[in-house]
C-alpha cells in the first residue's frame, strides 16, 4: 500500500507541476500584455508557494521510486532520461525562470520557459507510459530488490516535513530533507549493492 501511495504522490505532484507551469504561462502572458504589476505578483506567488513545492515533490518521489524499486537509477534509458529532464527543469525553473518573474524580466524567457517546462513534463509522462529503449550498458545482471514497505512510507512523510519546516522557518516550502535523502540514499544503495556482490563472489 505504501508503494502505491508513493506512486500516487508522484503522479499528483507531477500533474500539479505541469498544470501550474501552464497557469504560470497564462498569468505571465496576461501580465505582459496589459501590463499588470499585480499579475506578476500572482505569478511569483504561484511559483514560490506552490509550483516549486510540486516540482521538488515530483522530483523527490520520482527519484525515490527509482531507488526503492528494481527500476533503479541507471538500469533503463527511460528512467535516466526522466532524471536528466527533471534535473534540467529544476535548474532552469529555480535559477533562471523564477528570478525573471517581474516587470523587468525577459518576456521571451518567461513565456518560453513556462511552456518548455510544461512540455518537458508531458514528455516525461510519455516516457513513463511507453518505457522506450532497452537497458543501459550499466545495468547489472542481478535485479535489485524492492525496498520494504516502511521505506516507501518514510518517503511519503519527507515532502510534508519539508513543507512544514520551510513554512515555519522561511515562510516558503524548503526541500531540505528531500535533497538530503535523495543525495544520500543512492550512495547507501550503491554501497549495499557492492557488499552483496562481494558476498556472492565469496560464497560461490
Backbone as CSV, one residue per row, in Angstrom:
resi,resn,N_x,N_y,N_z,CA_x,CA_y,CA_z,C_x,C_y,C_z
1,UNK,0.815,-1.208,0.000,0.000,0.000,0.000,0.856,1.269,0.000
2,UNK,1.937,1.266,0.807,2.790,2.451,0.892,3.464,2.746,-0.445
3,UNK,3.805,1.682,-1.192,4.399,1.887,-2.510,3.392,2.540,-3.448
4,UNK,2.150,2.077,-3.429,1.115,2.662,-4.279,0.850,4.114,-3.892
5,UNK,0.917,4.410,-2.602,0.707,5.787,-2.150,1.839,6.704,-2.619
6,UNK,3.053,6.179,-2.654,4.173,6.979,-3.141,4.035,7.231,-4.645
7,UNK,3.567,6.222,-5.380,3.297,6.410,-6.811,2.202,7.458,-6.997
8,UNK,1.161,7.370,-6.176,0.076,8.352,-6.213,0.604,9.756,-5.961
9,UNK,1.457,9.910,-4.961,2.031,11.220,-4.646,2.859,11.747,-5.818
10,UNK,3.569,10.837,-6.483,4.378,11.243,-7.631,3.499,11.708,-8.788
11,UNK,2.427,10.974,-9.053,1.524,11.333,-10.148,0.832,12.667,-9.856
12,UNK,0.346,12.830,-8.632,-0.366,14.060,-8.260,0.563,15.272,-8.333
13,UNK,1.763,15.150,-7.773,2.699,16.279,-7.774,3.192,16.600,-9.185
14,UNK,3.390,15.571,-10.006,3.820,15.799,-11.391,2.729,16.500,-12.193
15,UNK,1.478,16.058,-11.999,0.350,16.695,-12.675,0.208,18.141,-12.221
16,UNK,0.341,18.354,-10.910,0.263,19.709,-10.371,1.359,20.600,-10.924
17,UNK,2.560,20.039,-11.053,3.687,20.798,-11.609,3.375,21.236,-13.044
18,UNK,2.853,20.332,-13.856,2.556,20.648,-15.252,1.419,21.667,-15.363
19,UNK,0.362,21.484,-14.583,-0.770,22.403,-14.621,-0.346,23.800,-14.171
20,UNK,0.470,23.864,-13.134,0.922,25.162,-12.626,1.872,25.843,-13.605
21,UNK,2.653,25.057,-14.337,3.520,25.640,-15.368,2.674,26.291,-16.458
22,UNK,1.582,25.625,-16.846,0.674,26.218,-17.831,-0.038,27.443,-17.259
23,UNK,-0.439,27.375,-15.988,-1.088,28.522,-15.342,-0.121,29.702,-15.262
24,UNK,1.150,29.386,-15.009,2.165,30.433,-14.943,2.306,31.127,-16.299
25,UNK,2.257,30.341,-17.368,2.339,30.921,-18.712,1.157,31.860,-18.964
26,UNK,-0.044,31.446,-18.568,-1.237,32.263,-18.789,-1.148,33.576,-18.010
27,UNK,-0.734,33.483,-16.742,-0.639,34.680,-15.899,0.440,35.625,-16.419
28,UNK,1.595,35.075,-16.780,2.695,35.893,-17.293,2.310,36.551,-18.613
29,UNK,1.661,35.799,-19.478,1.233,36.342,-20.767,0.255,37.499,-20.579
30,UNK,-0.635,37.347,-19.596,-1.579,38.431,-19.275,-0.839,39.639,-18.716
31,UNK,0.104,39.385,-17.813,0.858,40.472,-17.191,1.659,41.255,-18.221
32,UNK,2.195,40.569,-19.221,2.990,41.232,-20.251,2.113,41.969,-21.254
33,UNK,0.901,41.469,-21.465,0.008,42.079,-22.446,-0.645,43.342,-21.910
34,UNK,-0.876,43.434,-20.591,-1.649,44.578,-20.066,-0.868,45.888,-20.028
35,UNK,0.306,46.062,-19.401,0.931,45.215,-18.388,0.268,45.422,-17.017
36,UNK,0.387,44.403,-16.179,-0.293,44.424,-14.889,0.680,43.946,-13.809
37,UNK,1.109,44.870,-12.948,2.074,44.510,-11.910,1.503,43.489,-10.937
38,UNK,0.218,43.587,-10.643,-0.395,42.633,-9.712,-0.372,41.218,-10.283
39,UNK,-0.449,41.099,-11.611,-0.389,39.776,-12.237,0.990,39.162,-12.054
40,UNK,2.027,39.989,-12.110,3.376,39.486,-11.853,3.499,38.982,-10.409
41,UNK,2.839,39.679,-9.488,2.850,39.260,-8.090,2.164,37.906,-7.931
42,UNK,1.075,37.702,-8.669,0.376,36.410,-8.650,1.280,35.321,-9.222
43,UNK,1.967,35.626,-10.320,2.872,34.657,-10.943,3.971,34.245,-9.982
44,UNK,4.549,35.214,-9.299,5.616,34.926,-8.335,5.080,34.124,-7.158
45,UNK,3.859,34.443,-6.719,3.245,33.711,-5.613,3.006,32.252,-6.003
46,UNK,2.468,32.034,-7.191,2.250,30.669,-7.680,3.564,29.898,-7.763
47,UNK,4.581,30.565,-8.270,5.872,29.911,-8.461,6.520,29.531,-7.130
48,UNK,6.598,30.477,-6.214,7.337,30.262,-4.971,6.566,29.395,-3.981
49,UNK,5.261,29.634,-3.864,4.490,28.959,-2.835,3.944,27.599,-3.242
50,UNK,3.728,27.382,-4.554,3.081,26.138,-4.964,3.897,25.361,-5.995
51,UNK,4.261,26.023,-7.100,4.914,25.316,-8.202,6.235,24.687,-7.764
52,UNK,7.057,25.430,-7.045,8.346,24.893,-6.632,8.187,23.694,-5.699
53,UNK,7.183,23.728,-4.830,6.939,22.585,-3.940,6.479,21.373,-4.732
54,UNK,5.585,21.594,-5.696,5.140,20.491,-6.548,6.302,19.915,-7.342
55,UNK,7.177,20.801,-7.824,8.317,20.361,-8.622,9.284,19.515,-7.798
56,UNK,9.635,19.989,-6.621,10.586,19.242,-5.793,9.972,17.950,-5.257
57,UNK,8.672,17.969,-4.975,7.997,16.748,-4.522,7.944,15.726,-5.645
58,UNK,7.633,16.179,-6.850,7.611,15.288,-8.008,8.986,14.678,-8.247
59,UNK,10.021,15.521,-8.192,11.386,15.033,-8.409,11.791,14.044,-7.323
60,UNK,11.514,14.376,-6.074,11.902,13.511,-4.965,11.201,12.160,-5.033
61,UNK,9.885,12.173,-5.211,9.149,10.908,-5.252,9.571,10.071,-6.458
62,UNK,9.870,10.743,-7.581,10.331,10.015,-8.763,11.674,9.341,-8.542
63,UNK,12.612,10.083,-7.973,13.937,9.520,-7.690,13.854,8.373,-6.689
64,UNK,13.018,8.536,-5.671,12.921,7.501,-4.652,12.204,6.259,-5.177
65,UNK,11.226,6.431,-6.051,10.581,5.265,-6.669,11.585,4.487,-7.505
66,UNK,12.506,5.190,-8.146,13.556,4.505,-8.900,14.488,3.755,-7.966
67,UNK,14.864,4.425,-6.871,15.827,3.829,-5.956,15.278,2.727,-5.077
68,UNK,13.995,2.772,-4.783,13.396,1.784,-3.882,12.837,0.563,-4.604
69,UNK,12.828,0.619,-5.929,12.267,-0.482,-6.726,13.341,-1.060,-7.648
70,UNK,13.061,-2.179,-8.294,14.039,-2.776,-9.218,14.357,-1.914,-10.447
71,UNK,13.582,-0.852,-10.691,13.880,0.003,-11.841,15.280,0.586,-11.729
72,UNK,15.658,0.994,-10.535,16.993,1.544,-10.332,17.178,2.918,-10.964
73,UNK,18.389,3.473,-10.820,18.695,4.798,-11.347,19.295,4.743,-12.751
74,UNK,20.108,3.743,-13.005,20.865,3.696,-14.265,20.611,2.429,-15.074
75,UNK,19.587,1.665,-14.737,19.338,0.391,-15.418,18.587,0.547,-16.735
76,UNK,17.769,1.602,-16.836,16.920,1.778,-18.014,17.083,3.194,-18.569
77,UNK,17.130,3.274,-19.910,17.327,4.567,-20.553,16.183,5.532,-20.263
78,UNK,14.944,5.019,-20.182,13.810,5.919,-19.980,13.842,6.538,-18.580
79,UNK,14.318,5.778,-17.598,14.457,6.324,-16.246,15.559,7.378,-16.215
80,UNK,16.668,7.073,-16.871,17.783,8.011,-16.930,17.378,9.292,-17.660
81,UNK,16.614,9.139,-18.742,16.149,10.315,-19.493,15.247,11.189,-18.627
82,UNK,14.347,10.565,-17.877,13.466,11.322,-16.989,14.261,12.066,-15.923
83,UNK,15.299,11.425,-15.406,16.129,12.056,-14.375,16.837,13.289,-14.915
84,UNK,17.392,13.169,-16.120,18.096,14.303,-16.738,17.131,15.455,-17.005
85,UNK,15.941,15.133,-17.523,14.942,16.169,-17.804,14.508,16.849,-16.514
86,UNK,14.278,16.053,-15.470,13.834,16.602,-14.191,14.860,17.557,-13.609
87,UNK,16.128,17.145,-13.574,17.177,18.000,-13.021,17.337,19.271,-13.843
88,UNK,17.203,19.150,-15.164,17.308,20.332,-16.027,16.158,21.298,-15.756
89,UNK,14.960,20.744,-15.592,13.793,21.579,-15.295,13.950,22.315,-13.970
90,UNK,14.411,21.598,-12.948,14.582,22.219,-11.639,15.589,23.363,-11.703
91,UNK,16.685,23.130,-12.414,17.705,24.173,-12.518,17.171,25.390,-13.266
92,UNK,16.570,25.155,-14.426,16.060,26.269,-15.232,14.938,27.004,-14.493
93,UNK,14.058,26.239,-13.862,12.928,26.855,-13.167,13.341,27.689,-11.981
94,UNK,14.258,27.153,-11.162,14.646,27.840,-9.928,15.713,28.905,-10.172
95,UNK,16.713,28.598,-10.998,17.848,29.510,-11.176,17.664,30.506,-12.314
96,UNK,16.801,30.190,-13.273,16.672,31.066,-14.443,15.290,31.720,-14.524
97,UNK,14.235,30.902,-14.472,12.889,31.441,-14.671,12.401,32.266,-13.481
98,UNK,12.509,31.730,-12.273,11.982,32.427,-11.088,12.545,33.831,-10.899
99,UNK,13.869,34.040,-11.021,14.407,35.395,-10.844,13.922,36.390,-11.897
100,UNK,13.375,35.903,-13.016,12.918,36.785,-14.094,11.428,37.084,-14.040
101,UNK,10.735,36.545,-13.045,9.290,36.773,-12.956,9.015,38.158,-12.379
102,UNK,8.924,39.134,-13.260,8.666,40.506,-12.836,8.615,41.432,-14.026
103,UNK,8.216,42.672,-13.802,8.118,43.638,-14.907,9.434,43.856,-15.639
104,UNK,10.542,43.683,-14.942,11.854,43.907,-15.553,12.451,42.624,-16.141
105,UNK,11.750,41.526,-16.037,12.253,40.261,-16.547,12.129,40.153,-18.057
106,UNK,12.772,39.130,-18.605,12.729,38.912,-20.052,11.381,38.303,-20.453
107,UNK,10.598,38.998,-21.281,9.303,38.445,-21.725,9.454,37.108,-22.441
108,UNK,10.476,37.012,-23.290,10.697,35.770,-24.030,11.010,34.623,-23.081
109,UNK,11.862,34.883,-22.107,12.244,33.839,-21.148,11.046,33.390,-20.322
110,UNK,10.216,34.324,-19.900,9.060,33.976,-19.077,8.061,33.120,-19.865
111,UNK,7.811,33.513,-21.118,6.843,32.776,-21.921,7.389,31.408,-22.330
112,UNK,8.574,31.423,-22.897,9.156,30.178,-23.403,9.496,29.233,-22.251
113,UNK,10.019,29.781,-21.157,10.414,28.942,-20.024,9.255,28.167,-19.429
114,UNK,8.116,28.844,-19.229,6.951,28.167,-18.648,6.371,27.138,-19.604
115,UNK,6.367,27.445,-20.905,5.856,26.489,-21.885,6.769,25.277,-22.024
116,UNK,8.079,25.513,-22.009,9.025,24.408,-22.101,8.919,23.496,-20.885
117,UNK,8.670,24.076,-19.722,8.529,23.280,-18.508,7.336,22.339,-18.622
118,UNK,6.207,22.876,-19.074,5.010,22.048,-19.246,5.228,20.982,-20.314
119,UNK,5.898,21.348,-21.398,6.159,20.398,-22.485,7.084,19.280,-22.034
120,UNK,8.106,19.633,-21.256,9.038,18.622,-20.755,8.333,17.642,-19.829
121,UNK,7.381,18.137,-19.049,6.614,17.255,-18.163,5.727,16.318,-18.970
122,UNK,5.135,16.833,-20.034,4.323,15.977,-20.911,5.193,14.886,-21.537
123,UNK,6.432,15.240,-21.877,7.375,14.256,-22.429,7.689,13.180,-21.397
124,UNK,7.828,13.581,-20.141,8.110,12.605,-19.087,6.944,11.652,-18.875
125,UNK,5.729,12.171,-19.028,4.549,11.301,-18.917,4.612,10.214,-19.981
126,UNK,4.972,10.609,-21.201,5.083,9.631,-22.292,6.159,8.590,-21.979
127,UNK,7.297,9.039,-21.452,8.374,8.106,-21.108,7.919,7.106,-20.049
128,UNK,7.136,7.576,-19.091,6.651,6.692,-18.025,5.677,5.651,-18.558
129,UNK,4.865,6.048,-19.527,3.865,5.139,-20.079,4.483,4.173,-21.093
130,UNK,5.284,4.711,-22.006,5.837,3.895,-23.093,7.056,3.078,-22.662
131,UNK,7.830,3.610,-21.713,9.068,2.959,-21.266,9.921,2.508,-22.470
132,UNK,10.303,3.463,-23.328,11.023,3.091,-24.552,12.487,2.740,-24.299
133,UNK,13.129,2.214,-25.307,14.552,1.894,-25.307,14.868,0.685,-24.421
134,UNK,16.060,0.159,-24.591,16.472,-1.023,-23.837,17.208,-0.611,-22.569
135,UNK,17.808,-1.589,-21.927,18.585,-1.293,-20.725,19.893,-0.599,-21.081
136,UNK,20.406,0.137,-20.131,21.674,0.833,-20.334,22.840,-0.153,-20.195
137,UNK,24.038,0.219,-20.652,25.202,-0.657,-20.509,25.616,-0.865,-19.050
138,UNK,25.097,-0.009,-18.157,25.482,-0.089,-16.742,24.539,-0.975,-15.935
139,UNK,23.537,-1.554,-16.584,22.570,-2.391,-15.871,23.230,-3.694,-15.438
140,UNK,23.201,-3.966,-14.150,23.780,-5.200,-13.638,22.853,-6.374,-13.938
141,UNK,23.420,-7.566,-14.107,22.582,-8.747,-14.398,21.582,-9.052,-13.284
142,UNK,22.021,-8.817,-12.043,21.148,-9.100,-10.898,20.097,-8.008,-10.746
143,UNK,18.859,-8.407,-10.606,17.769,-7.459,-10.440,17.702,-6.974,-9.000
144,UNK,17.764,-5.658,-8.768,17.703,-5.140,-7.391,16.387,-5.500,-6.715
145,UNK,16.445,-5.642,-5.409,15.240,-5.979,-4.650,14.430,-4.727,-4.345
146,UNK,13.137,-4.931,-4.173,12.258,-3.827,-3.776,12.439,-3.567,-2.282
147,UNK,12.485,-2.307,-1.922,12.663,-1.926,-0.525,11.442,-2.327,0.304
148,UNK,11.601,-2.452,1.614,10.455,-2.809,2.474,9.412,-1.690,2.511
149,UNK,8.182,-2.008,2.882,7.104,-1.006,2.897,7.405,0.230,3.735
150,UNK,8.132,0.043,4.846,8.403,1.190,5.708,9.245,2.256,5.002
151,UNK,10.072,1.852,4.038,10.902,2.813,3.306,10.029,3.718,2.428
152,UNK,9.018,3.127,1.779,8.092,3.920,0.975,7.274,4.854,1.861
153,UNK,6.860,4.349,3.021,6.078,5.166,3.947,6.902,6.342,4.460
154,UNK,8.174,6.100,4.723,9.055,7.171,5.194,9.207,8.257,4.130
155,UNK,9.321,7.843,2.883,9.455,8.814,1.794,8.195,9.651,1.627
156,UNK,7.048,9.078,1.952,5.799,9.835,1.884,5.792,10.995,2.873
157,UNK,6.461,10.808,4.003,6.465,11.835,5.046,7.459,12.954,4.771
158,UNK,8.436,12.710,3.915,9.509,13.689,3.691,8.994,15.003,3.094
159,UNK,8.209,15.001,1.996,7.719,16.283,1.462,6.877,17.066,2.478
160,UNK,6.076,16.360,3.260,5.266,17.040,4.276,6.160,17.698,5.321
161,UNK,7.228,17.004,5.716,8.173,17.566,6.680,8.870,18.789,6.093
162,UNK,9.234,18.702,4.816,9.860,19.843,4.151,8.943,21.059,4.125
163,UNK,7.678,20.818,3.800,6.722,21.923,3.722,6.561,22.593,5.088
164,UNK,6.385,21.779,6.117,6.199,22.318,7.469,7.452,23.064,7.936
165,UNK,8.619,22.482,7.666,9.882,23.096,8.078,10.111,24.420,7.353
166,UNK,9.883,24.421,6.036,10.099,25.635,5.260,9.145,26.753,5.641
167,UNK,7.876,26.416,5.827,6.897,27.428,6.190,7.179,27.998,7.580
168,UNK,7.670,27.159,8.473,7.960,27.615,9.831,9.173,28.538,9.870
169,UNK,10.211,28.177,9.128,11.471,28.933,9.202,11.522,30.122,8.239
170,UNK,11.045,29.920,6.991,11.221,30.950,5.970,9.921,31.492,5.388
171,UNK,8.817,30.796,5.654,7.545,31.227,5.080,7.308,30.692,3.683
172,UNK,8.233,29.873,3.172,8.088,29.239,1.858,8.545,27.786,1.981
173,UNK,8.014,26.884,1.147,8.453,25.481,1.197,9.951,25.369,0.922
174,UNK,10.612,24.501,1.673,12.060,24.333,1.533,12.382,22.838,1.436
175,UNK,12.898,22.372,0.286,13.143,20.929,0.104,14.456,20.452,0.719
176,UNK,14.697,20.797,1.963,15.962,20.447,2.600,16.070,18.944,2.874
177,UNK,15.047,18.370,3.503,15.071,16.948,3.839,15.023,16.103,2.569
178,UNK,14.222,16.525,1.596,14.134,15.801,0.320,15.488,15.739,-0.363
179,UNK,16.192,16.861,-0.390,17.505,16.915,-1.025,18.488,16.002,-0.308
180,UNK,18.463,16.027,1.020,19.370,15.198,1.807,19.130,13.711,1.543
181,UNK,17.879,13.300,1.596,17.537,11.888,1.386,17.848,11.465,-0.049
182,UNK,17.514,12.322,-1.021,17.721,11.980,-2.435,19.206,11.862,-2.781
183,UNK,20.057,12.594,-2.073,21.502,12.539,-2.326,22.159,11.374,-1.587
184,UNK,21.743,11.162,-0.343,22.385,10.143,0.495,21.955,8.730,0.111
185,UNK,20.672,8.539,-0.199,20.174,7.183,-0.444,20.873,6.465,-1.596
186,UNK,21.114,7.116,-2.757,21.815,6.402,-3.837,23.198,5.905,-3.425
187,UNK,23.888,6.672,-2.564,25.202,6.246,-2.080,25.065,5.007,-1.212
188,UNK,24.073,5.030,-0.309,23.827,3.876,0.557,23.441,2.663,-0.274
189,UNK,22.608,2.863,-1.275,22.175,1.758,-2.150,23.363,1.158,-2.888
190,UNK,24.253,2.013,-3.391,25.421,1.539,-4.136,26.361,0.740,-3.239
191,UNK,26.559,1.215,-2.019,27.436,0.519,-1.069,26.859,-0.851,-0.722
192,UNK,25.568,-0.901,-0.493,24.917,-2.179,-0.174,24.987,-3.149,-1.345
193,UNK,24.803,-2.640,-2.551,24.859,-3.498,-3.737,26.247,-4.100,-3.907
194,UNK,27.278,-3.307,-3.672,28.646,-3.812,-3.787,28.942,-4.847,-2.709
195,UNK,28.422,-4.606,-1.508,28.626,-5.563,-0.417,27.968,-6.897,-0.729
196,UNK,26.753,-6.846,-1.296,26.049,-8.079,-1.660,26.782,-8.806,-2.770
197,UNK,27.308,-8.048,-3.727,28.041,-8.658,-4.836,29.298,-9.363,-4.330
198,UNK,29.980,-8.761,-3.377,31.181,-9.375,-2.806,30.843,-10.656,-2.049
199,UNK,29.716,-10.637,-1.341,29.290,-11.818,-0.597,28.967,-12.974,-1.548
200,UNK,28.338,-12.637,-2.678,28.017,-13.655,-3.673,29.290,-14.280,-4.235
201,UNK,30.294,-13.426,-4.502,31.576,-13.914,-5.041,32.282,-14.821,-4.033
202,UNK,32.220,-14.438,-2.776,32.901,-15.228,-1.743,32.251,-16.585,-1.552
203,UNK,30.931,-16.620,-1.613,30.216,-17.882,-1.370,30.201,-18.804,-2.575
204,UNK,30.488,-18.262,-3.757,30.441,-19.068,-4.964,31.753,-19.829,-5.181
